[in-house]
Amino acid sequence: MNARSNDPSAARPGRTGVWLVGACGGVATLTVVGARAVARGLRPPVGLLTETPPFSALELPAVADLVFGGHEVRDTDWVRAADEYRRRAGVLDEGLLAALRDDLEAASAQLRPGFLVNPSPAVRALAAKGRTARARTPREVVAGIQADLRGFVERNRLDTVVVVNVSSTEPPRELPIEWATLERFERSLEGRTRAAWTASVLHAYAALDAGFPFVNFTPSPGSTIPALVELALARGVPHMGSDGKTGETLVKTVLAPLFTGRALRVLSWEGYNMLGNRDGLVLDDPRAKASKTKSKDAALRSLLRDGGAHTRVTIDYVPSLDDWKVAWDYVHFEGFLGAKMAMQFTWQGNDSVLAAPLVLDLARWAALARARGESGLMTHLAAYFKSPAGVDEHSFVRQLALLEAYAGRPRAGSSSRARTPGR
């Protein structure tokens, strides 16, 4: 669905902002801290695929040139959030945060109160003592988001902004019929009722309508609903989602092709996950958990191509683990002559440390696509997502091949042109 421009002036992204929705959560905080640590040479760019061949030769915006801002519903900033993360997770050290304090204070000046739109009880509780923006109608929410984005552009003299949703997972719900087309969607924005709306959808609409790329790093709907897929093409803006692939699912999408490639039949694949951070707290809500487990299981079932295989994903909130996620998987499979065998593995990783470099990669890819005049779904970024929009391929190795093909592909002529940011 990508369209391209052969305009040489669009070859390199200009000054790029990264607007984080859920700005002071673990993933967003590690994204900002990590970007500034890499920019200052205090830490190597481990985990950044965009810093490795063949991608490092592309005209991506430099990590050092990224400018950060975002929406946050809690009363905090990046200095306090980073120090809290250091105390809780034991990843950051005092020396690093001291060296980055001025950077984090400067970035924190770009934070703005977030919008609560039908939040789960856990999110509402987190925001109870926070600073939330006021809006009576969906249209007012959109106007408020766009005002914040345009202010961000003007204060920092940005050429574009990539909006990345790293907020808490929203409970799944039936998509309203009004979201099937852009015309119906925009008419429904004028109503006073907010019962069907979600923050991810309104942030996606606000970004795309203003001409800014949108990346949905969560299982929430974001820009993947039909009306917003239509909007992205109409505005000539790139976007992609959903649900960043960082841990257990990443391993599954590498291992599952092993079984099908050897014609071994998977009988059962049980995955048990434990985590204790705010994401785990939000996922303790059965409705939000259902959204997450669905995206984690869908990729595996697609790869196994066997409707008779038993697969299940379980997620439990274990407060003492904090940001360290533990997953145990048991694979029961059948081989030649009916012999039944098993494999099991344990994955333990820091959730935000795994996710942050992906967010930086995705922001840089989206800025490049915008500068090139591309529009629609960035399907070449499938390797970054559990549920990649517009892509049926779930094998991680094959998804990487899509990205490598994109990186090596010369820009083709196209009538599509990038619009002026902040339309």
C-alpha positions in Angstrom: 0.0 0.0 0.0 3.1 2.3 0.0 3.3 5.1 -2.5 6.7 6.7 -3.1 8.1 10.0 -4.3 11.2 10.4 -6.5 11.7 14.0 -5.4 15.4 14.2 -4.3 14.5 16.9 -1.7 12.5 14.3 0.1 15.4 11.8 0.4 16.5 12.7 3.9 14.2 13.3 6.9 14.5 16.8 8.4 14.4 17.6 12.1 12.2 14.9 13.6 10.1 14.9 16.7 8.9 11.7 18.5 5.7 12.2 20.4 5.1 9.4 22.9 1.5 8.6 24.1 2.0 7.2 27.5 5.2 9.2 27.8 6.4 8.4 31.2 5.7 4.7 31.2 8.6 2.2 31.3 8.9 1.8 27.5 8.7 5.5 26.7 11.1 6.5 29.5 13.7 3.9 28.4 13.3 5.2 24.8 14.2 8.7 25.8 17.0 7.8 28.2 18.4 5.3 25.7 18.3 7.7 22.8 20.2 10.4 24.8 22.7 7.8 26.2 23.5 6.6 22.6 23.6 10.2 21.3 26.2 11.2 24.0 28.2 8.1 23.5 27.5 6.9 27.0 26.1 3.6 25.8 26.4 1.6 22.6 23.4 1.2 20.3 22.8 -2.5 21.1 19.3 -3.5 20.1 19.0 -0.8 17.4 18.6 -2.7 14.1 18.7 0.6 12.3 22.3 1.0 13.4 23.4 -2.3 11.7 24.2 -3.1 8.1 22.5 -2.8 5.7 20.2 -0.3 7.4 22.8 2.0 8.8 23.6 3.2 5.3 20.1 4.6 4.8 19.2 8.2 5.2 17.5 7.7 8.5 17.3 10.6 11.0 20.2 10.4 13.5 19.3 9.2 17.0 21.0 12.3 18.3 18.7 14.5 16.2 15.4 13.1 17.6 13.4 15.5 19.8 11.0 14.0 22.3 7.7 15.0 23.7 4.4 13.3 24.7 1.2 12.9 26.6 1.2 11.6 30.1 -1.8 11.3 32.5 0.3 10.9 35.7 2.0 13.7 37.6 5.6 12.9 36.7 8.3 13.8 34.2 11.3 12.0 32.6 13.7 12.8 35.4 11.4 11.3 38.1 10.3 8.4 35.9 13.9 7.4 35.0 14.9 7.5 38.7 11.8 5.5 39.7 12.7 3.0 37.0 16.3 2.8 38.3 15.1 2.0 41.8 12.5 -0.5 40.7 14.1 -2.4 37.9 17.9 -2.0 38.6 18.8 -1.3 35.0 19.8 2.3 35.0 22.5 3.6 37.2 22.9 6.9 39.1 26.0 7.9 37.1 24.2 7.6 33.8 21.1 9.5 35.0 23.3 12.2 36.5 25.0 12.7 33.1 21.7 12.9 31.4 19.8 15.0 33.9 19.9 18.2 31.8 18.8 16.3 28.7 15.9 14.7 30.6 14.9 18.1 32.1 14.9 19.7 28.7 12.8 16.9 27.2 10.4 17.0 30.1 9.5 20.6 29.2 7.8 19.1 26.1 5.4 16.9 28.1 1.7 17.7 28.1 -1.3 16.4 30.1 -2.8 13.3 28.5 -6.4 12.6 27.6 -8.5 10.0 29.4 -10.9 8.3 27.0 -12.9 5.4 28.5 -9.9 4.2 30.5 -9.8 0.9 32.3 -10.1 1.0 36.1 -6.4 0.5 36.5 -5.5 3.4 34.2 -8.1 5.6 35.9 -6.5 4.8 39.2 -3.0 5.6 37.9 -4.3 9.0 36.6 -6.3 9.9 39.8 -3.6 12.2 41.1 -2.3 13.1 37.6 -2.7 16.0 35.2 -5.3 15.1 32.6 -6.5 17.3 29.7 -10.2 18.3 29.6 -12.4 17.7 26.5 -16.2 17.2 26.3 -16.5 15.6 22.9 -14.3 13.4 20.7 -13.8 16.3 18.3 -12.4 18.4 21.2 -10.0 15.5 22.2 -8.7 15.5 18.6 -8.4 19.3 18.6 -6.5 19.2 21.9 -4.1 16.5 20.6 -3.4 18.4 17.4 -2.8 21.7 19.2 -0.2 19.9 21.4 1.5 18.4 18.3 1.6 21.7 16.4 2.9 23.5 19.4 5.6 20.8 19.6 6.5 21.5 16.0 6.6 25.2 16.4 8.7 25.3 19.6 11.3 22.9 18.2 11.2 23.9 14.5 10.5 20.4 13.5 9.9 19.1 9.9 7.7 16.3 11.1 6.6 14.4 14.1 6.2 10.6 14.5 3.4 9.8 17.0 4.1 6.5 18.8 1.4 4.9 21.0 3.1 3.2 24.0 0.2 3.6 26.4 -1.6 0.9 28.4 -3.4 -1.8 26.5 -7.1 -1.0 26.0 -9.8 -3.6 26.6 -11.1 -5.1 23.4 -14.5 -4.1 22.2 -16.7 -4.4 19.1 -15.8 -1.8 16.6 -18.6 0.7 15.9 -20.1 0.5 12.4 -19.3 4.2 12.2 -15.6 3.3 12.0 -16.0 1.4 8.7 -15.6 4.5 6.5 -13.8 7.8 7.0 -17.0 9.8 6.2 -19.0 8.0 9.0 -16.1 8.2 11.4 -15.7 12.0 11.0 -19.4 12.6 11.3 -19.4 10.6 14.6 -16.7 12.8 16.0 -19.2 15.6 16.3 -21.4 13.8 18.7 -21.2 14.4 22.4 -21.1 10.7 23.4 -17.7 9.2 24.0 -18.9 5.7 24.9 -17.3 3.9 21.9 -14.1 5.9 21.6 -10.6 4.9 22.7 -7.5 7.0 23.2 -5.5 5.1 20.7 -8.0 5.7 17.9 -8.4 9.4 18.6 -4.6 9.9 18.8 -4.2 8.0 15.5 -6.9 10.1 13.8 -5.4 13.3 15.2 -1.9 12.4 14.0 -2.9 11.2 10.5 -5.3 14.1 9.9 -2.5 16.5 10.8 -0.1 14.8 8.4 2.1 13.0 11.0 3.1 9.3 10.8 1.5 7.1 13.5 3.0 3.9 15.0 0.8 1.7 17.3 3.1 -0.3 19.6 0.2 -1.7 21.6 -2.6 -4.3 20.9 -5.1 -1.4 21.0 -6.9 -0.5 17.7 -5.0 2.6 16.9 -4.8 3.4 13.2 -5.7 -0.1 12.0 -9.5 0.4 11.8 -10.8 0.8 8.2 -11.7 4.5 8.5 -8.1 5.4 9.5 -6.5 3.2 6.9 -8.6 5.2 4.5 -7.5 8.5 6.1 -3.8 7.7 5.9 -4.0 7.1 2.2 -6.1 10.3 1.7 -3.6 12.4 3.6 -0.6 10.7 2.1 0.8 9.6 5.5 2.6 6.3 6.5 1.5 4.4 9.6 1.9 0.9 11.1 0.9 -1.4 14.0 0.1 -3.4 16.1 1.7 -4.6 19.3 5.5 -4.6 19.5 7.1 -8.0 19.3 9.8 -8.1 22.0 9.9 -11.4 24.0 8.0 -14.7 24.1 6.2 -14.1 20.8 9.5 -13.2 19.1 10.9 -16.5 20.1 7.7 -18.3 19.0 7.9 -16.8 15.5 11.4 -18.1 15.1 10.8 -21.6 16.5 7.4 -22.4 15.1 8.8 -22.6 11.4 11.3 -25.2 12.7 8.5 -27.6 13.4 6.6 -27.0 10.1 9.8 -27.0 8.2 10.6 -30.5 9.4 6.9 -31.7 9.0 6.7 -32.3 12.8 3.2 -31.9 14.1 2.7 -29.6 17.1 0.0 -31.1 19.4 0.1 -28.5 22.1 1.9 -25.2 22.8 1.3 -23.7 26.2 2.8 -20.3 27.0 2.7 -18.9 30.6 3.8 -15.3 31.2 4.5 -13.4 34.4 5.2 -9.7 34.7 4.9 -7.1 37.5 5.1 -3.6 36.0 2.3 -1.2 35.3 1.6 -3.1 32.1 1.1 -6.2 34.2 -1.2 -4.3 36.5 -3.3 -3.1 33.6 -3.4 -6.6 32.1 -4.7 -7.9 35.4 -8.0 -6.6 34.1 -9.5 -9.6 32.3 -10.8 -7.4 29.5 -7.4 -5.9 28.8 -5.7 -9.3 29.2 -8.0 -10.7 26.5 -6.7 -8.1 24.0 -3.1 -9.0 24.7 -3.4 -12.8 24.7 -5.3 -12.7 21.4 -2.4 -10.9 19.7 0.2 -13.2 21.2 -1.6 -16.4 20.2 -2.7 -15.3 16.7 0.9 -15.3 15.2 1.6 -18.8 16.5 -1.6 -20.3 15.2 -1.0 -18.7 11.8 2.5 -20.3 11.6 1.5 -23.8 12.7 -1.3 -23.9 10.1 -3.0 -26.7 12.0 -6.5 -26.0 13.4 -6.2 -29.1 15.6 -3.2 -27.9 17.5 -3.9 -26.8 21.1 -2.4 -23.3 21.8 -2.9 -21.1 24.8 -1.3 -18.0 26.3 -1.7 -17.1 30.0 -0.6 -13.9 31.6 -0.4 -13.4 35.4 0.5 -10.2 37.3 3.3 -10.9 39.7 4.2 -7.6 41.4 7.6 -8.6 42.7 8.9 -9.1 39.2 8.4 -5.5 38.3 9.6 -4.9 34.7 11.2 -8.3 34.4 9.0 -10.6 32.3 9.3 -14.3 32.6 7.7 -16.7 30.1 7.7 -20.5 30.2 6.7 -22.4 27.1 6.0 -26.1 26.7 5.8 -27.6 23.2 4.4 -31.1 22.8 4.9 -32.5 19.3 4.6 -35.6 17.3 7.3 -37.1 15.1 7.7 -40.1 12.8 5.9 -43.3 13.7 3.7 -41.4 16.2 6.5 -40.8 18.7 5.5 -37.9 21.0 8.3 -35.6 22.1 8.6 -32.3 23.9 10.6 -29.1 24.1 10.4 -26.3 26.7 12.1 -23.0 27.2 12.2 -20.2 29.6 12.6 -16.5 28.6 13.4 -13.8 31.0 13.9 -10.3 29.9 13.4 -6.7 30.9 10.3 -5.6 29.1 11.1 -1.9 28.6 14.8 -2.5 27.7 13.6 -4.9 24.9 11.0 -2.5 23.6 12.8 0.8 23.7 15.2 0.2 20.8 12.3 -1.0 18.7 10.4 2.3 19.4 13.5 4.2 18.2 13.8 2.1 15.1 10.2 2.5 14.2 10.3 6.3 14.7 13.3 6.5 12.4 11.7 4.2 9.8 8.5 6.2 9.9 10.4 9.5 9.5 12.2 8.1 6.5 8.9 6.9 4.9 7.4 10.4 5.4 10.4 12.1 3.8 10.2 9.8 0.9 6.5 10.6 0.3 5.3 7.1 1.2 1.7 6.6 2.4 -0.4 3.9 3.9 0.7 0.8 5.9 4.5 0.3 6.3 4.2 -3.4 5.8 8.0 -3.8 5.5 8.1 -3.2 9.3 6.2 -6.5 10.0 9.1 -7.9 12.0 8.5 -5.4 14.7 4.9 -6.5 15.5 2.9 -9.4 16.8 0.0 -8.5 14.7 1.5 -6.6 11.7 -1.3 -4.8 9.8 -1.7 -5.8 6.2 0.8 -8.7 6.5 -0.1 -12.4 6.7 3.5 -13.6 7.1 4.4 -14.2 10.8 7.8 -16.0 10.4 10.3 -13.6 11.9 13.0 -14.6 9.4 10.7 -14.0 6.4 9.5 -10.7 8.0 13.2 -9.6 8.2 13.5 -10.4 4.5 10.7 -7.9 3.8 12.7 -5.2 5.7 15.9 -6.0 3.9 14.2 -5.9 0.5 12.8 -2.5 1.4 16.2 -1.2 2.5 17.8 -2.3 -0.8 15.0 -1.1 -3.0 15.6 2.1 -5.0 12.9 4.8 -4.7 10.4 4.5 -7.5 8.6 7.4 -9.2 5.2 8.3 -7.8 2.7 11.1 -7.9 2.3 10.9 -4.1 4.0 13.8 -2.3 4.5 14.4 1.4 2.2 17.1 2.7 3.4 20.0 4.9 3.5 18.9 8.6 0.8 20.3 10.8 -1.7 20.6 7.9 
